[in-house]
Amino acid sequence: MPLDPTRAPALKSPEFGLAMGYVLGRHFFGMLDLHYGYWPDGVPVDVQHLAQAQAAYTDFLMSHVPDGVKAILDVGCGAGNTAKKLVERGYRVDCVSPNPFLTQAARDTLGDRARVFEGKFEDLATDRRYDLLLFSESFLFIKPDRALPQAERLLVPGGYLLMTDIFKAPADGTSPIGGGHQLPGFREIMARARFEQLKDVDMTARIAPTFDLLDRTYSEAIRPAYDLIAARMHASHPWLTRVARWIWRKKLERLEAKHFSGRRNGANFARYKNYRLFLFRLRA
């Protein structure tokens, strides 16, 4: 079948990575989620148990939904699996997704049991109001000065903001792992906002093994496959390969340094990052 670029939406880099991760993870490992794994004691850290660790993450997240919550907005809902579990527990759920590919996946997962708004959370226009806004690894993509006023508008009085996400921790040196708001800065922003902090749970130690698993996958599978393809291309088209390597040398060097350095592991995640669960309540 010839390549048909119209069969899927043209996505920007972060959205492309999420969509590709979902497609490959679902096919090879039976993954239904896009978030990191939460590794309880006794669960082996390997690809066969990644879906189990992701399910443990969702269970842990939902255990912190306060009593009395009925209506939830899942912000950045991925493929809709967390929203599906919330619906099955009796919550009324809407979703908002900026990724066209994952929006369709969420709609396929949820059917008519939940409404999925396509677009950015900051731009969401609806008359609906919610008891809780859920940000599961989605707040890092949004600027707080745009997210918090929108959150206030969408919540009922006394509503909740439940968040699990990666943050940058104060540390010397350069982190090999990207992403996240600065944790001290985030705390200062929330202290000035109309939200009262109810919970602050450090999940770092339970999330970090995911990076050991990713690091092994890159070193034991992706890097050998990458080298085999590069060697085969060079043997078949040596001149073309050298030219392509020279044209895209900086991008290739950045890609190889990022993924094949061996530094994107659990120890460096725990050193440079902090993974937390926050629960806030909107003040009157």
DRENPA-3360 file (N, C-alpha, C; in nm, 2 decimals, always signed):
BEGIN
1 = MPLDPTRA = +0.09/-0.12/+0.00/+0.00/+0.00/+0.00/+0.09/+0.12/+0.00 ~ +0.07/+0.22/-0.10/+0.15/+0.34/-0.10/+0.12/+0.43/+0.02 ~ +0.22/+0.51/+0.06/+0.21/+0.60/+0.17/+0.10/+0.70/+0.14 ~ +0.01/+0.72/+0.22/-0.10/+0.82/+0.20/-0.10/+0.91/+0.32 ~ -0.04/+1.04/+0.30/-0.04/+1.13/+0.42/-0.17/+1.18/+0.46 ~ -0.28/+1.16/+0.39/-0.41/+1.20/+0.43/-0.48/+1.11/+0.52 ~ -0.42/+0.99/+0.55/-0.49/+0.89/+0.63/-0.48/+0.93/+0.78 ~ -0.40/+1.02/+0.82/-0.38/+1.06/+0.96/-0.36/+1.21/+0.97;
9 = PALKSPEF = -0.39/+1.28/+1.08/-0.36/+1.42/+1.09/-0.22/+1.45/+1.10 ~ -0.18/+1.56/+1.04/-0.04/+1.61/+1.06/-0.02/+1.67/+1.19 ~ +0.05/+1.61/+1.28/+0.06/+1.66/+1.42/+0.20/+1.72/+1.44 ~ +0.20/+1.82/+1.54/+0.32/+1.88/+1.58/+0.40/+1.78/+1.67 ~ +0.52/+1.81/+1.69/+0.62/+1.72/+1.76/+0.56/+1.65/+1.88 ~ +0.52/+1.73/+1.99/+0.48/+1.66/+2.11/+0.35/+1.57/+2.09 ~ +0.26/+1.62/+2.01/+0.14/+1.55/+1.98/+0.17/+1.42/+1.90 ~ +0.26/+1.44/+1.80/+0.31/+1.32/+1.72/+0.36/+1.21/+1.81;
17 = GLAMGYVL = +0.45/+1.25/+1.91/+0.51/+1.16/+2.00/+0.41/+1.08/+2.08 ~ +0.31/+1.15/+2.13/+0.20/+1.09/+2.21/+0.12/+0.99/+2.13 ~ +0.08/+1.03/+2.01/+0.01/+0.95/+1.92/+0.08/+0.82/+1.88 ~ +0.21/+0.84/+1.84/+0.29/+0.73/+1.81/+0.31/+0.63/+1.93 ~ +0.34/+0.69/+2.04/+0.35/+0.61/+2.16/+0.23/+0.52/+2.19 ~ +0.11/+0.58/+2.17/-0.01/+0.51/+2.19/-0.03/+0.39/+2.09 ~ +0.00/+0.42/+1.96/-0.02/+0.32/+1.86/+0.08/+0.20/+1.88 ~ +0.21/+0.23/+1.91/+0.30/+0.13/+1.93/+0.28/+0.05/+2.06;
25 = GRHFFGML = +0.25/+0.13/+2.17/+0.23/+0.07/+2.30/+0.11/-0.03/+2.30 ~ +0.00/+0.02/+2.23/-0.12/-0.07/+2.23/-0.09/-0.19/+2.15 ~ -0.02/-0.18/+2.04/+0.00/-0.30/+1.95/+0.10/-0.40/+2.01 ~ +0.21/-0.35/+2.07/+0.32/-0.44/+2.11/+0.30/-0.48/+2.26 ~ +0.25/-0.40/+2.34/+0.24/-0.43/+2.49/+0.10/-0.42/+2.55 ~ +0.00/-0.41/+2.47/-0.13/-0.41/+2.52/-0.16/-0.29/+2.61 ~ -0.09/-0.17/+2.59/-0.11/-0.05/+2.67/-0.24/+0.02/+2.62 ~ -0.31/+0.06/+2.72/-0.43/+0.14/+2.69/-0.42/+0.29/+2.74;
33 = DLHYGYWP = -0.30/+0.32/+2.81/-0.28/+0.45/+2.86/-0.15/+0.51/+2.81 ~ -0.14/+0.64/+2.83/-0.02/+0.71/+2.78/+0.07/+0.76/+2.90 ~ +0.02/+0.75/+3.02/+0.10/+0.80/+3.13/+0.20/+0.70/+3.18 ~ +0.29/+0.74/+3.27/+0.40/+0.65/+3.32/+0.34/+0.54/+3.40 ~ +0.42/+0.44/+3.43/+0.38/+0.34/+3.52/+0.40/+0.38/+3.67 ~ +0.31/+0.33/+3.76/+0.33/+0.34/+3.90/+0.35/+0.20/+3.95 ~ +0.48/+0.18/+4.00/+0.52/+0.04/+4.03/+0.51/+0.00/+4.18 ~ +0.41/-0.07/+4.21/+0.39/-0.12/+4.35/+0.50/-0.22/+4.38;
41 = DGVPVDVQ = +0.53/-0.25/+4.51/+0.62/-0.35/+4.55/+0.58/-0.48/+4.49 ~ +0.68/-0.56/+4.44/+0.65/-0.69/+4.39/+0.62/-0.70/+4.24 ~ +0.60/-0.59/+4.17/+0.57/-0.59/+4.03/+0.70/-0.58/+3.95 ~ +0.74/-0.68/+3.87/+0.86/-0.67/+3.80/+0.86/-0.55/+3.70 ~ +0.98/-0.49/+3.69/+0.99/-0.37/+3.60/+1.03/-0.42/+3.47 ~ +0.94/-0.46/+3.39/+0.96/-0.51/+3.25/+0.84/-0.47/+3.16 ~ +0.86/-0.48/+3.03/+0.75/-0.44/+2.94/+0.63/-0.52/+2.96 ~ +0.64/-0.65/+3.00/+0.52/-0.73/+3.02/+0.43/-0.68/+3.13;
49 = HLAQAQAA = +0.49/-0.61/+3.22/+0.41/-0.56/+3.34/+0.38/-0.41/+3.33 ~ +0.42/-0.34/+3.22/+0.40/-0.20/+3.21/+0.25/-0.16/+3.21 ~ +0.17/-0.24/+3.14/+0.02/-0.21/+3.14/-0.03/-0.22/+3.29 ~ +0.02/-0.32/+3.36/-0.02/-0.34/+3.50/+0.02/-0.22/+3.59 ~ +0.14/-0.17/+3.56/+0.19/-0.05/+3.64/+0.10/+0.07/+3.60 ~ +0.07/+0.08/+3.48/-0.02/+0.20/+3.43/-0.16/+0.19/+3.50 ~ -0.21/+0.07/+3.51/-0.34/+0.05/+3.57/-0.33/+0.08/+3.72 ~ -0.22/+0.05/+3.78/-0.20/+0.09/+3.92/-0.19/+0.24/+3.94;
57 = YTDFLMSH = -0.13/+0.31/+3.84/-0.13/+0.45/+3.84/-0.27/+0.51/+3.84 ~ -0.36/+0.46/+3.75/-0.49/+0.51/+3.74/-0.57/+0.48/+3.87 ~ -0.55/+0.36/+3.93/-0.62/+0.33/+4.05/-0.58/+0.43/+4.17 ~ -0.45/+0.45/+4.17/-0.39/+0.54/+4.27/-0.45/+0.68/+4.25 ~ -0.46/+0.73/+4.13/-0.51/+0.86/+4.10/-0.66/+0.87/+4.14 ~ -0.74/+0.77/+4.10/-0.88/+0.78/+4.13/-0.91/+0.77/+4.28 ~ -0.82/+0.71/+4.36/-0.84/+0.69/+4.50/-0.83/+0.83/+4.57 ~ -0.78/+0.93/+4.50/-0.78/+1.07/+4.56/-0.89/+1.16/+4.51;
65 = VPDGVKAI = -0.98/+1.11/+4.44/-1.10/+1.19/+4.40/-1.18/+1.21/+4.53 ~ -1.21/+1.33/+4.57/-1.28/+1.35/+4.70/-1.43/+1.30/+4.70 ~ -1.48/+1.27/+4.81/-1.62/+1.23/+4.83/-1.71/+1.35/+4.78 ~ -1.82/+1.31/+4.72/-1.91/+1.42/+4.68/-1.90/+1.46/+4.54 ~ -1.78/+1.43/+4.48/-1.76/+1.47/+4.34/-1.85/+1.38/+4.24 ~ -1.92/+1.45/+4.15/-2.00/+1.38/+4.06/-1.96/+1.41/+3.91 ~ -1.93/+1.54/+3.88/-1.90/+1.58/+3.74/-1.75/+1.61/+3.73 ~ -1.68/+1.54/+3.64/-1.53/+1.56/+3.62/-1.50/+1.60/+3.48;
73 = LDVGCGAG = -1.41/+1.69/+3.46/-1.35/+1.72/+3.33/-1.21/+1.67/+3.33 ~ -1.18/+1.57/+3.24/-1.05/+1.51/+3.22/-0.98/+1.59/+3.11 ~ -0.88/+1.67/+3.16/-0.80/+1.76/+3.07/-0.68/+1.69/+3.01 ~ -0.68/+1.68/+2.88/-0.58/+1.60/+2.81/-0.60/+1.45/+2.84 ~ -0.71/+1.40/+2.79/-0.76/+1.27/+2.83/-0.69/+1.15/+2.76 ~ -0.59/+1.18/+2.67/-0.52/+1.07/+2.60/-0.62/+0.99/+2.52 ~ -0.61/+0.86/+2.53/-0.70/+0.77/+2.45/-0.83/+0.74/+2.52 ~ -0.86/+0.81/+2.64/-0.99/+0.80/+2.70/-1.00/+0.68/+2.80;
81 = NTAKKLVE = -0.89/+0.61/+2.83/-0.91/+0.50/+2.92/-0.94/+0.53/+3.06 ~ -0.87/+0.64/+3.11/-0.90/+0.69/+3.25/-1.04/+0.74/+3.26 ~ -1.08/+0.81/+3.16/-1.22/+0.86/+3.16/-1.32/+0.75/+3.16 ~ -1.29/+0.64/+3.09/-1.37/+0.52/+3.08/-1.39/+0.46/+3.22 ~ -1.28/+0.45/+3.29/-1.28/+0.39/+3.43/-1.36/+0.48/+3.52 ~ -1.35/+0.61/+3.51/-1.42/+0.70/+3.59/-1.57/+0.69/+3.56 ~ -1.61/+0.68/+3.44/-1.75/+0.66/+3.40/-1.80/+0.53/+3.46 ~ -1.72/+0.42/+3.46/-1.76/+0.29/+3.51/-1.78/+0.30/+3.67;
89 = RGYRVDCV = -1.72/+0.40/+3.73/-1.73/+0.42/+3.87/-1.85/+0.51/+3.91 ~ -1.92/+0.56/+3.81/-2.04/+0.63/+3.83/-2.03/+0.78/+3.81 ~ -1.91/+0.83/+3.77/-1.89/+0.98/+3.76/-1.94/+1.02/+3.62 ~ -1.99/+1.14/+3.61/-2.02/+1.21/+3.49/-1.90/+1.27/+3.43 ~ -1.85/+1.24/+3.32/-1.72/+1.28/+3.27/-1.73/+1.34/+3.13 ~ -1.66/+1.46/+3.12/-1.63/+1.52/+2.99/-1.48/+1.52/+2.98 ~ -1.44/+1.53/+2.85/-1.29/+1.53/+2.82/-1.26/+1.64/+2.73 ~ -1.14/+1.69/+2.74/-1.09/+1.79/+2.64/-0.95/+1.74/+2.59;
97 = SPNPFLTQ = -0.93/+1.74/+2.46/-0.81/+1.68/+2.40/-0.76/+1.77/+2.29 ~ -0.64/+1.81/+2.29/-0.59/+1.90/+2.18/-0.53/+1.82/+2.06 ~ -0.53/+1.69/+2.07/-0.46/+1.60/+1.98/-0.57/+1.53/+1.89 ~ -0.58/+1.57/+1.76/-0.69/+1.51/+1.68/-0.69/+1.36/+1.68 ~ -0.57/+1.30/+1.67/-0.56/+1.15/+1.66/-0.62/+1.09/+1.79 ~ -0.57/+1.14/+1.90/-0.61/+1.08/+2.03/-0.76/+1.12/+2.07 ~ -0.80/+1.24/+2.02/-0.94/+1.27/+2.03/-1.03/+1.16/+1.97 ~ -1.00/+1.12/+1.85/-1.08/+1.02/+1.79/-1.07/+0.88/+1.86;
105 = AARDTLGD = -0.95/+0.85/+1.91/-0.93/+0.73/+1.99/-1.01/+0.74/+2.12 ~ -1.02/+0.85/+2.18/-1.10/+0.87/+2.31/-1.25/+0.85/+2.27 ~ -1.29/+0.91/+2.16/-1.43/+0.90/+2.12/-1.47/+0.75/+2.09 ~ -1.37/+0.68/+2.03/-1.40/+0.54/+2.00/-1.41/+0.46/+2.14 ~ -1.32/+0.50/+2.23/-1.32/+0.43/+2.36/-1.45/+0.45/+2.44 ~ -1.49/+0.58/+2.44/-1.60/+0.62/+2.53/-1.74/+0.61/+2.47 ~ -1.75/+0.62/+2.33/-1.88/+0.62/+2.27/-1.96/+0.74/+2.31 ~ -2.09/+0.71/+2.35/-2.17/+0.82/+2.39/-2.18/+0.83/+2.54;
113 = RARVFEGK = -2.08/+0.77/+2.61/-2.08/+0.78/+2.76/-2.02/+0.91/+2.81 ~ -1.94/+0.98/+2.73/-1.88/+1.10/+2.77/-1.86/+1.19/+2.65 ~ -1.86/+1.32/+2.67/-1.84/+1.41/+2.56/-1.69/+1.45/+2.56 ~ -1.63/+1.45/+2.44/-1.49/+1.48/+2.42/-1.48/+1.61/+2.34 ~ -1.44/+1.72/+2.40/-1.42/+1.84/+2.33/-1.28/+1.84/+2.27 ~ -1.27/+1.87/+2.14/-1.14/+1.88/+2.07/-1.09/+2.02/+2.08 ~ -0.96/+2.04/+2.13/-0.90/+2.17/+2.13/-0.82/+2.18/+2.26 ~ -0.77/+2.30/+2.28/-0.69/+2.33/+2.40/-0.78/+2.36/+2.52;
121 = FEDLATDR = -0.74/+2.32/+2.64/-0.81/+2.35/+2.76/-0.83/+2.50/+2.78 ~ -0.72/+2.57/+2.75/-0.73/+2.72/+2.77/-0.84/+2.78/+2.68 ~ -0.87/+2.72/+2.57/-0.97/+2.78/+2.47/-1.11/+2.71/+2.49 ~ -1.12/+2.62/+2.58/-1.25/+2.55/+2.59/-1.36/+2.65/+2.63 ~ -1.47/+2.65/+2.55/-1.58/+2.74/+2.58/-1.71/+2.65/+2.60 ~ -1.75/+2.64/+2.72/-1.87/+2.56/+2.75/-1.94/+2.62/+2.87 ~ -2.07/+2.60/+2.87/-2.15/+2.65/+2.99/-2.15/+2.54/+3.10 ~ -2.09/+2.43/+3.08/-2.09/+2.32/+3.18/-1.99/+2.36/+3.29;
129 = RYDLLLFS = -2.03/+2.31/+3.41/-1.94/+2.34/+3.53/-1.91/+2.20/+3.59 ~ -1.80/+2.19/+3.66/-1.75/+2.06/+3.71/-1.71/+2.07/+3.85 ~ -1.73/+1.95/+3.92/-1.69/+1.94/+4.06/-1.54/+1.92/+4.07 ~ -1.48/+1.87/+3.96/-1.33/+1.84/+3.97/-1.27/+1.85/+3.83 ~ -1.16/+1.91/+3.82/-1.08/+1.91/+3.69/-0.96/+1.82/+3.72 ~ -0.94/+1.72/+3.63/-0.83/+1.62/+3.64/-0.73/+1.66/+3.53 ~ -0.60/+1.68/+3.58/-0.49/+1.70/+3.50/-0.39/+1.58/+3.53 ~ -0.39/+1.48/+3.44/-0.30/+1.36/+3.46/-0.20/+1.38/+3.35;
137 = ESFLFIKP = -0.08/+1.43/+3.39/+0.03/+1.45/+3.30/-0.01/+1.54/+3.18 ~ -0.09/+1.64/+3.21/-0.13/+1.74/+3.11/-0.10/+1.88/+3.15 ~ -0.08/+1.91/+3.28/-0.06/+2.04/+3.32/+0.07/+2.10/+3.27 ~ +0.17/+2.01/+3.25/+0.30/+2.06/+3.21/+0.30/+2.12/+3.07 ~ +0.20/+2.09/+2.99/+0.18/+2.15/+2.86/+0.11/+2.28/+2.86 ~ +0.07/+2.33/+2.98/-0.01/+2.45/+2.98/+0.05/+2.55/+3.07 ~ +0.05/+2.68/+3.03/+0.10/+2.79/+3.12/+0.01/+2.81/+3.23 ~ +0.06/+2.81/+3.36/-0.03/+2.83/+3.47/-0.11/+2.96/+3.46;
145 = DRALPQAE = -0.06/+3.07/+3.41/-0.13/+3.19/+3.41/-0.25/+3.19/+3.31 ~ -0.26/+3.09/+3.23/-0.37/+3.07/+3.14/-0.46/+2.96/+3.20 ~ -0.40/+2.86/+3.26/-0.48/+2.74/+3.31/-0.56/+2.77/+3.43 ~ -0.51/+2.85/+3.53/-0.58/+2.87/+3.65/-0.70/+2.96/+3.64 ~ -0.70/+3.07/+3.56/-0.83/+3.14/+3.54/-0.93/+3.06/+3.47 ~ -0.89/+2.98/+3.38/-0.99/+2.89/+3.31/-1.04/+2.78/+3.41 ~ -0.95/+2.73/+3.49/-1.00/+2.63/+3.59/-1.10/+2.70/+3.69 ~ -1.08/+2.82/+3.73/-1.17/+2.89/+3.82/-1.31/+2.90/+3.75;
153 = RLLVPGGY = -1.31/+2.93/+3.62/-1.43/+2.95/+3.55/-1.51/+2.82/+3.53 ~ -1.44/+2.71/+3.52/-1.51/+2.59/+3.49/-1.55/+2.51/+3.61 ~ -1.50/+2.55/+3.73/-1.53/+2.48/+3.85/-1.66/+2.53/+3.92 ~ -1.73/+2.45/+3.98/-1.84/+2.50/+4.07/-1.77/+2.55/+4.20 ~ -1.84/+2.64/+4.28/-1.79/+2.69/+4.40/-1.74/+2.57/+4.49 ~ -1.62/+2.58/+4.54/-1.56/+2.47/+4.62/-1.52/+2.35/+4.54 ~ -1.51/+2.36/+4.41/-1.46/+2.25/+4.33/-1.32/+2.22/+4.34 ~ -1.27/+2.11/+4.29/-1.14/+2.06/+4.31/-1.06/+2.06/+4.18;
161 = LLMTDIFK = -0.93/+2.07/+4.20/-0.83/+2.05/+4.10/-0.74/+1.93/+4.14 ~ -0.74/+1.82/+4.07/-0.66/+1.70/+4.10/-0.55/+1.69/+3.99 ~ -0.43/+1.68/+4.03/-0.32/+1.69/+3.93/-0.21/+1.59/+3.97 ~ -0.17/+1.51/+3.87/-0.05/+1.43/+3.88/+0.04/+1.46/+3.77 ~ +0.17/+1.50/+3.80/+0.26/+1.55/+3.69/+0.40/+1.55/+3.73 ~ +0.49/+1.57/+3.63/+0.63/+1.57/+3.65/+0.67/+1.72/+3.66 ~ +0.76/+1.75/+3.76/+0.81/+1.88/+3.78/+0.96/+1.88/+3.78 ~ +1.02/+2.00/+3.75/+1.17/+2.01/+3.76/+1.21/+2.04/+3.91;
169 = APADGTSP = +1.30/+1.96/+3.95/+1.35/+1.97/+4.09/+1.48/+2.05/+4.09 ~ +1.50/+2.13/+4.20/+1.63/+2.20/+4.20/+1.75/+2.10/+4.21 ~ +1.84/+2.11/+4.12/+1.95/+2.02/+4.12/+2.07/+2.08/+4.03 ~ +2.19/+2.05/+4.07/+2.30/+2.09/+3.99/+2.31/+2.01/+3.86 ~ +2.37/+2.08/+3.76/+2.39/+2.01/+3.63/+2.26/+2.02/+3.54 ~ +2.28/+1.96/+3.42/+2.17/+1.96/+3.32/+2.10/+1.83/+3.32 ~ +1.97/+1.84/+3.32/+1.89/+1.71/+3.33/+1.88/+1.65/+3.19 ~ +1.90/+1.52/+3.18/+1.88/+1.45/+3.05/+1.74/+1.42/+3.02;
177 = IGGGHQLP = +1.65/+1.46/+3.11/+1.51/+1.43/+3.09/+1.43/+1.57/+3.09 ~ +1.36/+1.59/+2.99/+1.29/+1.72/+2.98/+1.15/+1.72/+3.04 ~ +1.09/+1.84/+3.03/+0.95/+1.84/+3.07/+0.93/+1.89/+3.21 ~ +0.81/+1.96/+3.23/+0.77/+1.99/+3.37/+0.79/+2.14/+3.40 ~ +0.70/+2.19/+3.49/+0.72/+2.33/+3.54/+0.82/+2.32/+3.66 ~ +0.89/+2.43/+3.69/+0.98/+2.43/+3.81/+0.89/+2.41/+3.93 ~ +0.92/+2.32/+4.02/+0.84/+2.29/+4.14/+0.83/+2.41/+4.23 ~ +0.95/+2.47/+4.27/+0.93/+2.59/+4.36/+0.85/+2.70/+4.30;
185 = GFREIMAR = +0.87/+2.73/+4.17/+0.79/+2.83/+4.11/+0.64/+2.79/+4.10 ~ +0.61/+2.67/+4.08/+0.47/+2.62/+4.08/+0.41/+2.64/+4.22 ~ +0.48/+2.61/+4.32/+0.43/+2.62/+4.46/+0.40/+2.77/+4.48 ~ +0.48/+2.86/+4.44/+0.46/+3.00/+4.46/+0.34/+3.05/+4.39 ~ +0.32/+3.00/+4.26/+0.20/+3.04/+4.18/+0.07/+2.99/+4.25 ~ +0.07/+2.87/+4.30/-0.05/+2.82/+4.36/-0.07/+2.89/+4.50 ~ +0.03/+2.93/+4.57/+0.01/+3.00/+4.69/-0.06/+3.13/+4.67 ~ -0.04/+3.19/+4.56/-0.10/+3.32/+4.53/-0.24/+3.31/+4.46;
193 = ARFEQLKD = -0.27/+3.18/+4.42/-0.40/+3.16/+4.34/-0.51/+3.14/+4.44 ~ -0.63/+3.13/+4.39/-0.75/+3.10/+4.47/-0.77/+2.96/+4.50 ~ -0.67/+2.88/+4.51/-0.68/+2.74/+4.54/-0.61/+2.71/+4.67 ~ -0.68/+2.63/+4.75/-0.63/+2.58/+4.88/-0.57/+2.44/+4.86 ~ -0.45/+2.42/+4.90/-0.39/+2.29/+4.88/-0.44/+2.20/+4.99 ~ -0.49/+2.08/+4.95/-0.54/+1.98/+5.04/-0.44/+1.86/+5.05 ~ -0.38/+1.82/+4.94/-0.29/+1.71/+4.94/-0.16/+1.74/+4.85 ~ -0.05/+1.68/+4.89/+0.08/+1.69/+4.82/+0.15/+1.56/+4.84;
201 = VDMTARIA = +0.14/+1.47/+4.74/+0.20/+1.33/+4.76/+0.32/+1.32/+4.66 ~ +0.43/+1.28/+4.71/+0.55/+1.25/+4.63/+0.54/+1.11/+4.57 ~ +0.53/+1.10/+4.44/+0.52/+0.97/+4.37/+0.65/+0.94/+4.30 ~ +0.75/+1.01/+4.32/+0.88/+1.00/+4.24/+0.93/+0.86/+4.24 ~ +0.94/+0.80/+4.36/+1.01/+0.67/+4.37/+0.93/+0.56/+4.30 ~ +0.80/+0.58/+4.29/+0.71/+0.48/+4.22/+0.71/+0.50/+4.07 ~ +0.74/+0.62/+4.03/+0.74/+0.65/+3.88/+0.88/+0.62/+3.82 ~ +0.98/+0.64/+3.90/+1.12/+0.64/+3.84/+1.15/+0.50/+3.77;
209 = PTFDLLDR = +1.10/+0.39/+3.82/+1.14/+0.26/+3.75/+1.09/+0.26/+3.60 ~ +0.99/+0.34/+3.57/+0.95/+0.35/+3.43/+1.07/+0.40/+3.34 ~ +1.15/+0.49/+3.39/+1.27/+0.54/+3.32/+1.38/+0.44/+3.31 ~ +1.39/+0.35/+3.41/+1.49/+0.24/+3.39/+1.44/+0.14/+3.28 ~ +1.31/+0.12/+3.27/+1.26/+0.04/+3.17/+1.27/+0.10/+3.03 ~ +1.25/+0.23/+3.02/+1.27/+0.30/+2.89/+1.41/+0.30/+2.85 ~ +1.50/+0.32/+2.95/+1.64/+0.32/+2.92/+1.69/+0.18/+2.86 ~ +1.64/+0.08/+2.93/+1.68/-0.06/+2.88/+1.62/-0.08/+2.74;
217 = TYSEAIRP = +1.50/-0.04/+2.72/+1.44/-0.06/+2.59/+1.52/+0.01/+2.48 ~ +1.56/+0.13/+2.50/+1.64/+0.20/+2.40/+1.78/+0.13/+2.38 ~ +1.84/+0.09/+2.49/+1.98/+0.03/+2.47/+1.98/-0.11/+2.42 ~ +1.87/-0.19/+2.45/+1.87/-0.33/+2.42/+1.79/-0.36/+2.29 ~ +1.70/-0.26/+2.25/+1.62/-0.29/+2.13/+1.62/-0.18/+2.03 ~ +1.60/-0.06/+2.07/+1.59/+0.05/+1.97/+1.73/+0.09/+1.91 ~ +1.83/+0.09/+2.00/+1.96/+0.13/+1.95/+2.02/+0.02/+1.85 ~ +2.01/-0.11/+1.89/+2.05/-0.21/+1.79/+1.97/-0.20/+1.66;
225 = AYDLIAAR = +1.84/-0.18/+1.66/+1.76/-0.17/+1.54/+1.80/-0.05/+1.46 ~ +1.83/+0.06/+1.53/+1.87/+0.19/+1.47/+2.01/+0.16/+1.40 ~ +2.10/+0.10/+1.46/+2.23/+0.07/+1.40/+2.22/-0.02/+1.28 ~ +2.13/-0.12/+1.29/+2.12/-0.22/+1.18/+2.06/-0.14/+1.06 ~ +1.96/-0.06/+1.08/+1.90/+0.02/+0.97/+2.01/+0.11/+0.91 ~ +2.08/+0.18/+0.99/+2.19/+0.27/+0.94/+2.29/+0.20/+0.86 ~ +2.34/+0.08/+0.91/+2.44/+0.00/+0.84/+2.38/-0.05/+0.71 ~ +2.26/-0.09/+0.71/+2.20/-0.14/+0.58/+2.19/-0.03/+0.48;
233 = MHASHPWL = +2.14/+0.09/+0.52/+2.13/+0.20/+0.44/+2.27/+0.24/+0.38 ~ +2.37/+0.24/+0.46/+2.50/+0.28/+0.42/+2.56/+0.18/+0.32 ~ +2.53/+0.05/+0.34/+2.57/-0.05/+0.24/+2.50/-0.04/+0.11 ~ +2.37/-0.01/+0.11/+2.30/+0.00/-0.01/+2.31/+0.13/-0.09 ~ +2.32/+0.24/-0.01/+2.33/+0.37/-0.07/+2.44/+0.46/+0.00 ~ +2.56/+0.42/-0.01/+2.67/+0.49/+0.07/+2.67/+0.64/+0.05 ~ +2.67/+0.68/-0.08/+2.68/+0.82/-0.10/+2.56/+0.90/-0.05 ~ +2.44/+0.85/-0.08/+2.32/+0.91/-0.03/+2.31/+0.92/+0.12;
241 = TRVARWIW = +2.36/+0.81/+0.19/+2.36/+0.80/+0.33/+2.45/+0.91/+0.39 ~ +2.57/+0.92/+0.33/+2.67/+1.02/+0.38/+2.61/+1.16/+0.37 ~ +2.55/+1.19/+0.25/+2.49/+1.32/+0.23/+2.38/+1.35/+0.33 ~ +2.29/+1.25/+0.35/+2.18/+1.27/+0.44/+2.23/+1.29/+0.59 ~ +2.33/+1.21/+0.62/+2.39/+1.23/+0.75/+2.45/+1.36/+0.77 ~ +2.51/+1.42/+0.67/+2.57/+1.55/+0.68/+2.46/+1.66/+0.69 ~ +2.36/+1.65/+0.61/+2.25/+1.75/+0.61/+2.18/+1.75/+0.75 ~ +2.15/+1.64/+0.80/+2.07/+1.63/+0.92/+2.16/+1.59/+1.04;
249 = RKKLERLE = +2.29/+1.62/+1.03/+2.38/+1.58/+1.14/+2.35/+1.63/+1.27 ~ +2.31/+1.76/+1.28/+2.28/+1.82/+1.41/+2.16/+1.76/+1.48 ~ +2.05/+1.74/+1.39/+1.93/+1.67/+1.45/+1.96/+1.53/+1.49 ~ +2.04/+1.46/+1.41/+2.07/+1.32/+1.44/+2.16/+1.31/+1.57 ~ +2.25/+1.41/+1.58/+2.34/+1.41/+1.70/+2.25/+1.44/+1.83 ~ +2.16/+1.53/+1.82/+2.07/+1.56/+1.93/+1.98/+1.44/+1.96 ~ +1.93/+1.37/+1.86/+1.85/+1.25/+1.89/+1.92/+1.14/+1.95 ~ +2.04/+1.12/+1.90/+2.13/+1.01/+1.95/+2.17/+1.04/+2.10;
257 = AKHFSGRR = +2.21/+1.17/+2.12/+2.25/+1.20/+2.26/+2.14/+1.20/+2.35 ~ +2.02/+1.23/+2.31/+1.90/+1.23/+2.40/+1.86/+1.08/+2.43 ~ +1.85/+1.00/+2.33/+1.79/+0.87/+2.36/+1.90/+0.75/+2.38 ~ +2.02/+0.77/+2.34/+2.12/+0.66/+2.35/+2.23/+0.69/+2.45 ~ +2.22/+0.79/+2.53/+2.32/+0.83/+2.62/+2.33/+0.74/+2.74 ~ +2.22/+0.67/+2.78/+2.21/+0.59/+2.90/+2.19/+0.67/+3.02 ~ +2.16/+0.80/+3.01/+2.14/+0.89/+3.12/+1.99/+0.91/+3.15 ~ +1.90/+0.87/+3.06/+1.76/+0.89/+3.09/+1.71/+0.77/+3.17;
265 = NGANFARY = +1.76/+0.76/+3.29/+1.73/+0.64/+3.37/+1.66/+0.68/+3.50 ~ +1.62/+0.59/+3.58/+1.55/+0.62/+3.71/+1.63/+0.70/+3.80 ~ +1.76/+0.68/+3.81/+1.84/+0.75/+3.91/+1.84/+0.90/+3.87 ~ +1.86/+0.93/+3.74/+1.86/+1.07/+3.70/+1.72/+1.13/+3.71 ~ +1.62/+1.05/+3.68/+1.48/+1.10/+3.70/+1.46/+1.15/+3.85 ~ +1.50/+1.07/+3.94/+1.49/+1.10/+4.08/+1.57/+1.22/+4.12 ~ +1.68/+1.24/+4.05/+1.77/+1.35/+4.08/+1.72/+1.48/+4.03 ~ +1.68/+1.49/+3.91/+1.64/+1.61/+3.84/+1.49/+1.64/+3.84;
273 = KNYRLFLF = +1.41/+1.54/+3.86/+1.27/+1.56/+3.85/+1.20/+1.52/+3.98 ~ +1.08/+1.57/+3.99/+0.99/+1.53/+4.10/+0.85/+1.51/+4.05 ~ +0.80/+1.39/+4.08/+0.67/+1.36/+4.03/+0.57/+1.36/+4.15 ~ +0.46/+1.44/+4.14/+0.38/+1.47/+4.25/+0.23/+1.46/+4.22 ~ +0.15/+1.43/+4.32/+0.01/+1.44/+4.31/-0.03/+1.55/+4.40 ~ -0.11/+1.65/+4.34/-0.16/+1.76/+4.42/-0.32/+1.76/+4.41 ~ -0.38/+1.79/+4.52/-0.52/+1.82/+4.52/-0.54/+1.96/+4.58 ~ -0.61/+2.04/+4.51/-0.65/+2.17/+4.55/-0.80/+2.19/+4.55;
281 = RLRA = -0.85/+2.28/+4.63/-0.99/+2.32/+4.63/-1.00/+2.47/+4.61 ~ -1.10/+2.51/+4.52/-1.12/+2.65/+4.49/-1.18/+2.72/+4.61 ~ -1.11/+2.82/+4.65/-1.17/+2.90/+4.77/-1.29/+2.99/+4.72 ~ -1.37/+3.02/+4.82/-1.48/+3.11/+4.79/-1.43/+3.24/+4.75;
% end
